Every structure is written in structure tokens, then in C-alpha cells.
Amino acid sequence: MATFNIRGKNVEVTQNLRDYVEKRVGKITRYFENIQEVSVLLAVEKGRHIVEVTAEIPRSGLVLRGQESTADMYSSIDLVVEKLERQIRKQKTKLERRFRGGGFKSELFAEEQKIRNEQQQHEDEAEEYPVVKTKRFVVKPMDVQEAIMQMNLLNHNFFVFRDAQSENFCVVYRRNDGAYGLLESDN
């Protein structure tokens, strides 16, 4: 059984709230064996009740993550669970392939499997993730602040660049909260 790491940011995590989170979010653990820890962040910011759930699946490197915000904490919890279950259902075939040695409980989808069997055959024959557009560009060395400026000038949500000091490939991106994030490669 998974353990829950439930944290509150600008909100008190009461026992009732903790029990509700464990009951509702615990539903996603039934799809996988050996989920050891599920991290749940409950936050209140500007009147919005935000719930962020992260669960790492051992031995696979797979991470389930979902975030929802509404005016009510309990509604946010329900919506994030629905979102995670939709992600699992949508990626069911790929998850079955990845967990061929066990770990993914595909029998929970037996009824859906019968209904979608013919549809799955067509999807499997098609490209898994169709690429609809390819863009080529020159990756120039620059610092993070210049990359953010370029991203804002282009009115994009992300920008790829090469760090001028480390020569690593990096991506800056605009977060939902308006702040910026940075992804750096190890090479």
C-alpha cells in the first residue's frame, strides 16, 4: 500500500482532509503494483484551491502528475483524480507494453478492452504520436536572462538555447503562475 506525503501551503491539512485525499487519490494506486509514495500538495493562492499530485512508479521511471485548481479544495481533489485516471486510460496500451513484466494492472480495463479492441488495432497500426509540424532553428549560446527575453519577444511559452558558460542545451519556459522555469541537460 502506498504512503501519502500530504503537505499544505497556506492551508491546514486537517484529519478529514487527509482522509479524503487518501481515499480519492488512493484510487490511482490500484492501477499499478508497488507505488510506494504519493506526494500531494494542497495549496491556497489568491482564493484558488490547488491540488498537485505526483506518484513515481518504481522500476519504470514513470511519473504520474496532475494539478487542478478550483474555488473548493474537495472539488480540486476530485478533478485531479479524474485527470490522472483519464491519463492512465488514454495511455493504457503504451503502459501495458512498458510493464510487460508486470506492475500494471490491465485487467481493470477488461471491459473497455472488449469495446475498443478494434479501435486499438487501428491506433496501433498508426503512428503513436503523430508529428504535425517540424521546425528547424539555430541554437545560440546565451545566458538565461537573454533566453527569457527572446522567449518573451517571440511571444512563446518556451525557448531552447545553449548556455553560454556550460555549453549545455537548456529550455526556459513560462509557468502557469507567471514565473519562469529552466530545464538543463546533463551533457
C-alpha angles and dihedrals in degrees: 000000000000123000118226124225101198117182131178127213113194088345134086113237102223123193091252091053091046091051091049092050092049092048097046101035090041087072091077092057091066090071094061137042120230102017098161103181136021116191117208124185117195113192140170117207125165092343094309119121107217125194121189119185125190125179125175117208108218121236092012104067087226117144124195113206134173137165131189135170132195138149090270127056095215092051090050090052092050093048095049091051090050090049093051092047090050089052091051093047092046092051095038097118093047091047091051090053092048093049098043090135091057136273100107115085100217093165087081086071098049094115093047089046092061092049096045100035094106092042091051091055090058092045092049090053091051124071110283096227111014115215107218099180137025123198127186124202142161115257107219128195112251142136125266096258092053090049091052090049091051091048091051092046090053091045091231129143094228140020130201119215144150115250108243094219105038098027088223122141111252140180125208117197140181113246124216090252091059095254124113132251131202128211116195129191120226098226 
